[in-house]
Amino acid sequence: MLLRQRTPHGDPARQSVQPANVAQRRDGSAVDGQRPDDQAPGDRTKGRRTPDDRTREGRRREGRGLKHRGLLFGAISAISLVGAALLSVCLGVVPLQPSEVAAAIFSPGTADAQTSAIVWTIRLPRIFVAILVGAALAAVGVVMQAVFRNPLADPGITGVSAGAAVGAVAGITLGLAGSLTWGVPIAAFAGSLIVALVLQGAIHATRGTSPHTLILVGVSINALAGALIAILIANASDDALARGAMFWLAGDLDLRQWLHVAIAAVPIIAGLVLMLLHSRSLDAMLLGDDVAATSGHDVHRNRLVLLLLASIVTGAAVAVSGIISFVGLVVPHAVRLVLGAKHSQLLPVSILCGSIFLVLADTVARTAFGAAVVQTGAVCALVGAPVFLGMLLLRRRA
């Protein structure tokens, strides 16, 4: 007897042939009313990673990697700055042991009087000035290179450094250096502030001024300042005053006191904080004015604010150190090679590395040449010029 197979409900089993209007999903299940070819494209790719998804994921991974690298490099730079400062305190004509330095700093009452005087009166003020000036010049270099979209821009490109030099030379030749300890720094800062105000007035009066025009304005200011400096030095009442002016123009941190730290600290620290708050604006400026404007940034206002901040910070730095070159040029390029061009990482790490660079350069100027007197600015140029040339050659080969 022939038995028919029944389903659990008692119906005869049918052949597993699906109707023509029933499509199958990729897992084998049917979708009523659709053929496989009739499915929407989004249904076919559902659950599958598209090339765009993989690109976005790769960018997120790259961003996390750069962030971690920036944090690591920043921590290393901060530790290196502390080490460079400690090394600079220990080295000198009178070498000191780390234990002596620690005793002089943390318990000056129990330390030797001579050691305390060397640490607190001679070396620490000079180191703090180097930290402030190095941070200021490196940060201004980063800002100038972004604002002008020119990798060769540095703190002197707008003429603010030259304005500070005119003020300082005028103060020296008029005898302010002998009558007032802070006479020359105040005169230098006044000169830089005058140039900064003139520059900002020109930008405000000609709204829409391009970065190339601003560079030409800076070249003109530098030429005018050079002529004024030459006239002041040639007509100095004493040869010693003329030599002092030339020595200041070379950039040096000798005989710096806590008063110089106080003069430079407030404008430099405040300016650096405000620059850090404009990191996203700097990123947008690198893409061009049109792209930055379409991204919601007020390009002209941001450029005005950043140039004013850069001018004030540069003036405060030059007022207490003279003109020191290559810090604002070499340090940003070196950090950019490691971390890239994102300013939320580039700017703070450049600040730390600029301080390290100038502290070490000043230490070399004090200790490496024996009894010879070498300015800190000369050491920066001796080190910075070959390093910068080497980076350019390596980048061209890459």
C-alpha positions in Angstrom: 0.0 0.0 0.0 1.3 3.4 -1.0 1.6 5.8 1.9 1.7 9.5 1.4 3.9 11.6 3.5 2.0 14.2 5.5 3.1 17.5 7.0 2.7 18.1 10.8 -0.7 19.6 10.0 -1.8 16.6 8.1 -1.6 18.2 4.6 0.2 16.3 1.9 3.7 17.3 1.4 4.3 19.4 -1.6 7.4 19.6 -3.6 9.6 22.4 -2.5 9.1 24.5 -5.6 8.7 28.2 -4.9 6.4 30.3 -7.0 7.9 32.5 -9.7 6.9 35.6 -7.8 8.9 34.6 -4.7 12.5 35.7 -4.5 15.2 34.5 -2.2 17.3 36.5 0.2 21.0 36.0 0.4 20.6 33.7 3.4 18.2 31.5 1.4 14.9 32.8 2.8 12.2 34.0 0.5 10.8 37.5 0.0 7.3 37.4 -1.2 6.4 39.4 -4.2 10.0 40.0 -5.4 12.3 38.4 -7.7 16.0 38.4 -6.8 16.7 40.9 -9.6 13.8 43.2 -8.4 15.4 43.9 -5.0 16.5 47.4 -4.2 20.2 48.1 -4.4 20.3 49.0 -0.7 18.9 45.6 0.2 21.6 43.8 -1.7 24.4 45.7 0.1 22.7 45.5 3.5 25.3 44.3 6.0 28.2 44.6 3.6 31.0 47.2 4.2 31.2 49.6 1.3 34.4 51.3 0.2 33.2 54.6 1.7 32.7 52.8 5.1 36.3 51.5 4.9 37.6 54.9 4.0 35.9 56.6 6.9 37.1 53.9 9.3 40.6 54.3 8.0 40.4 58.0 8.6 39.2 57.5 12.2 42.0 55.1 12.9 44.5 57.5 11.4 43.1 60.4 13.5 43.3 58.3 16.7 46.9 57.3 15.8 47.8 61.0 15.3 46.2 62.0 18.5 48.0 59.3 20.5 51.3 60.3 18.8 50.7 63.9 19.6 50.0 63.1 23.3 53.1 60.9 23.5 55.3 63.5 21.8 53.9 66.3 24.0 54.7 64.3 27.1 58.2 63.5 25.9 58.7 67.2 25.1 57.5 68.4 28.5 59.9 65.9 30.3 62.7 67.0 28.0 62.1 70.6 28.8 62.5 69.9 32.5 65.7 68.0 31.8 67.1 70.8 29.6 66.3 73.4 32.3 68.0 71.2 35.0 71.0 70.7 32.8 71.3 74.4 32.2 71.2 75.2 35.9 73.9 72.7 36.6 76.3 73.8 33.8 78.3 77.0 33.8 81.6 78.6 34.9 80.8 77.3 38.3 79.4 73.7 37.8 76.8 72.6 40.3 75.6 69.2 41.3 71.9 68.3 41.0 71.7 67.9 44.7 73.1 71.4 45.2 70.6 72.8 42.8 67.7 71.0 44.4 68.8 72.3 47.8 69.0 75.8 46.5 65.6 75.7 44.9 63.5 73.8 47.5 65.3 74.8 50.7 67.3 78.0 50.0 67.8 78.6 53.8 69.9 75.5 54.2 71.8 75.8 50.9 75.2 77.5 50.5 74.8 81.2 50.0 77.0 81.3 46.9 75.1 78.4 45.3 71.7 80.0 46.1 72.9 83.3 44.5 74.1 81.6 41.4 70.9 79.6 41.0 68.3 82.3 41.9 70.1 85.5 40.7 72.0 84.4 37.6 70.8 81.1 36.1 67.1 80.7 36.8 66.0 84.1 35.4 68.0 83.4 32.3 66.4 80.0 31.9 62.9 81.3 32.4 63.5 84.1 29.8 64.8 81.4 27.4 61.7 79.3 28.0 59.3 82.2 27.4 61.1 83.6 24.4 61.6 80.1 22.8 57.9 79.3 23.2 56.9 82.7 21.9 59.0 82.6 18.7 58.0 79.0 17.9 54.3 79.7 18.4 54.5 82.9 16.3 56.3 80.9 13.6 53.4 78.4 13.4 50.8 81.1 13.3 52.6 83.1 10.6 53.1 80.1 8.4 49.3 79.3 8.6 48.1 82.9 8.2 50.3 83.7 5.2 50.2 80.1 3.9 53.9 80.4 3.5 56.3 77.8 4.9 59.1 80.3 5.1 57.2 82.8 7.3 58.7 83.6 10.7 58.2 86.1 13.5 60.1 88.8 11.6 58.1 88.7 8.4 55.6 91.4 9.4 58.3 93.8 10.6 57.4 93.6 14.3 60.8 92.4 15.3 62.4 95.2 13.4 60.1 97.7 15.2 61.3 96.3 18.5 64.9 96.6 17.4 64.4 100.3 16.5 62.9 100.9 20.0 65.7 99.1 21.7 68.5 100.8 19.8 66.9 104.1 20.4 66.8 103.3 24.1 70.4 102.2 24.2 71.8 105.2 22.2 69.7 107.6 24.4 71.2 106.1 27.5 68.1 104.4 28.9 70.1 101.2 29.5 72.3 102.9 32.0 69.6 104.8 33.9 66.8 102.2 34.0 67.2 98.4 34.1 63.9 98.0 32.2 64.4 101.0 29.9 65.5 99.0 26.9 62.8 96.3 27.2 60.1 98.8 27.5 61.4 100.8 24.6 61.6 97.7 22.5 58.1 96.6 23.3 56.8 100.1 22.5 58.5 100.0 19.1 57.0 96.6 18.3 53.6 97.7 19.5 53.7 100.8 17.2 54.5 98.6 14.2 51.7 96.2 15.2 49.2 99.0 15.4 50.3 100.3 12.0 50.0 96.9 10.5 46.6 96.3 12.0 45.4 99.7 10.8 46.5 98.8 7.3 44.7 95.5 7.3 41.5 97.1 8.7 41.6 100.0 6.2 42.1 97.6 3.2 39.7 94.8 4.1 40.5 91.8 1.9 44.2 92.3 1.9 45.9 89.1 0.7 48.7 87.4 2.6 51.1 88.3 -0.2 50.4 92.0 0.2 51.0 91.7 4.0 54.4 90.1 3.3 55.3 93.1 1.1 54.2 95.5 3.8 56.4 93.6 6.2 59.4 93.9 3.8 58.8 97.6 3.6 58.7 98.0 7.4 61.9 95.9 7.8 63.7 98.1 5.3 62.6 101.3 7.0 63.5 99.9 10.4 67.0 99.0 9.1 67.6 102.5 7.9 66.5 104.0 11.2 68.8 101.6 13.2 71.8 102.5 11.0 71.1 106.2 11.6 70.8 105.8 15.4 74.0 103.7 15.6 76.0 106.1 13.4 75.0 109.0 15.5 75.5 107.4 18.9 77.2 109.7 21.4 79.6 107.0 22.6 81.2 104.1 20.8 80.3 101.9 23.8 76.7 102.6 23.2 77.0 101.7 19.6 78.7 98.4 20.5 76.0 97.7 23.0 73.3 98.3 20.4 75.0 95.9 17.9 75.4 93.3 20.7 71.7 93.6 21.5 70.7 93.2 17.8 72.5 89.8 17.7 70.2 88.4 20.4 71.4 87.4 23.8 70.1 86.4 27.2 73.1 87.6 29.3 72.4 89.5 32.5 68.7 88.7 32.5 66.9 89.3 35.8 63.5 88.4 37.2 62.3 91.8 36.1 62.8 90.7 32.5 60.8 87.6 33.2 57.9 89.7 34.7 58.0 92.0 31.6 57.7 89.1 29.1 55.6 86.6 31.1 52.1 88.3 31.0 51.9 89.2 27.3 53.6 86.0 26.1 51.5 83.6 28.2 48.2 85.4 27.5 49.0 85.5 23.8 49.9 81.8 23.7 46.7 80.8 25.4 44.6 82.8 22.9 46.6 81.3 20.0 45.8 77.8 21.2 42.1 78.7 21.2 42.3 79.6 17.5 43.8 76.2 16.4 40.7 75.4 14.3 40.9 78.7 12.6 44.5 78.1 11.7 43.6 74.7 10.2 40.9 76.4 8.1 43.3 79.2 6.9 45.7 76.6 5.5 42.9 75.6 3.0 42.5 79.1 1.6 40.3 82.0 2.4 37.3 80.8 0.3 37.3 77.3 1.9 37.7 78.8 5.4 34.8 81.2 4.7 32.5 78.5 3.5 33.4 76.5 6.6 31.9 79.2 8.8 35.1 81.1 9.8 35.4 84.9 9.6 38.7 84.9 7.8 39.4 88.6 8.0 38.6 88.9 11.7 40.6 85.8 12.6 43.6 87.0 10.5 43.4 90.4 12.3 43.2 88.8 15.7 46.0 86.3 15.1 48.3 88.9 13.6 47.7 91.2 16.6 48.4 88.4 19.0 51.6 87.4 17.0 52.8 91.0 17.1 52.3 91.4 20.8 54.0 88.1 21.6 56.9 88.8 19.3 57.3 92.3 20.7 57.4 91.0 24.3 60.0 88.3 23.3 62.3 90.5 21.3 62.1 93.2 24.1 63.9 90.9 26.6 66.1 88.9 24.2 67.0 90.9 21.1 66.5 89.4 17.6 66.9 85.7 17.7 66.5 83.9 14.4 65.6 80.4 13.2 63.6 79.4 16.3 60.3 80.3 14.6 61.4 78.7 11.3 63.1 75.4 12.3 61.0 74.3 15.2 57.6 74.3 13.5 59.0 72.5 10.4 60.6 69.8 12.6 57.4 69.2 14.6 55.3 69.2 11.5 57.4 66.4 10.0 56.5 64.3 13.0 52.9 65.3 13.9 51.5 66.7 10.6 49.8 70.0 10.1 46.9 69.8 12.6 47.3 72.9 14.8 45.7 71.4 17.9 48.8 69.3 18.2 51.3 71.2 16.2 51.0 74.4 18.2 51.4 73.2 21.8 54.2 70.8 20.9 56.0 73.5 19.0 55.7 75.7 22.1 57.5 73.1 24.2 60.1 72.3 21.5 60.9 76.0 21.0 61.6 76.4 24.7 63.8 73.3 24.6 65.7 74.6 21.6 66.4 78.0 23.1 67.3 76.7 26.5 69.9 74.3 25.0 71.2 77.0 22.6 71.7 79.4 25.5 73.4 76.6 27.5 75.8 76.0 24.6 76.5 79.8 24.3 77.4 80.0 28.0 79.5 76.8 28.3 80.9 75.5 25.0 83.2 78.4 24.0 85.2 78.8 27.2 86.0 82.4 28.0 84.8 83.6 24.6 81.6 85.6 24.6 79.0 84.2 22.2 75.5 85.5 21.8 72.6 83.1 22.1 71.3 84.3 18.7 74.6 83.4 17.0 74.3 79.8 18.4 70.7 79.5 17.2 71.8 80.6 13.7 74.8 78.2 13.7 72.6 75.3 14.6 69.4 76.4 12.9 70.7 77.2 9.4 72.3 73.7 8.7 69.3 71.9 10.3 66.8 73.8 8.2 68.9 73.3 5.1 69.0 69.5 5.8 65.3 69.3 6.4 64.7 71.1 3.0 66.9 68.6 1.2 65.4 65.6 2.8 61.9 66.8 2.0 62.8 67.4 -1.6 64.2 63.9 -1.9 61.1 62.5 -0.3 
